[in-house]
Amino acid sequence: MATYVVRFMKNVLGEYGRQCEVCQGTLEVDAADENEATERAKAKFCEDQALHHWSLHADRIHVKPADFPS
């Protein structure tokens, strides 16, 4: 299994009405692939935030392999 970093991102209006992107949460997930990492992270995010669906607090999900130095 590989480790993935999953970030839950939300678009919000910042100062002067400008749109900016805010990270609502970051999780490290062990999974066989990016799809499995996404599904595991969604479940954990909902559990941690007491949500029925992850999209109540985020607009999109970024998934990438964790970069650990050797």
N, C-alpha and C positions, 0 to 999 in steps of 0.2 A: 504494500500500500504506500501511496505517496501522501505527502502533507500539502494541503492547499490553504491559501489565505483567501477568505471570503469576506468581502466588504459590502455592506448594505448602504446604498447611496440615496439621497433625497435632494431634490431641487427646492430651494427656498428663495424668497425675496430678501436680499440683503439691504445694506444702506442705499439710499437714493433709488430704491425700486429696482435695483439690478439683481438679476438671478445669479445665485451661486449654488455650488454643489456642497453638501454637507454629508459626512460619513455618520450614519446612525449606529453603526456597530461593526466590529471586526471579529471574526472567528478563525481559528486555525482548526482545520478538519482533516482527519486521516480518511482517505477514500481511494478506491480503485481508479477513478477517473473524475473529470470535472463535473459531469452530470451527477454522479453520486455525491460528490462534495457539495454541490449546490443543494440537493435535496436534504442532506444531513444538516447543513447550515440553516436552511429554512426552518426545519423542525426545532433546532436548538434556539434560534433567534425568537421564534414564537413562544417557546417555553420560557426563555429568559425575560421577555418583555410582556408576558401574559397576554398574547395576541391570538386571535383566531386565524389571521392571515398576515404574512410578512409585509404585504404591500400597504398595510395600514400605516406603517412607519417609514417605508422606503419606496422609491420609484424603480430602482433597478439593482441588480447584483453584479459585482465584479468578482471573478474567480481567477486566481493565477497560482501556479505552483510556488510553494515556499522556497525561498533562496537561502539555504543554510550554507555558510562557508565550510569548506572542507578542512 
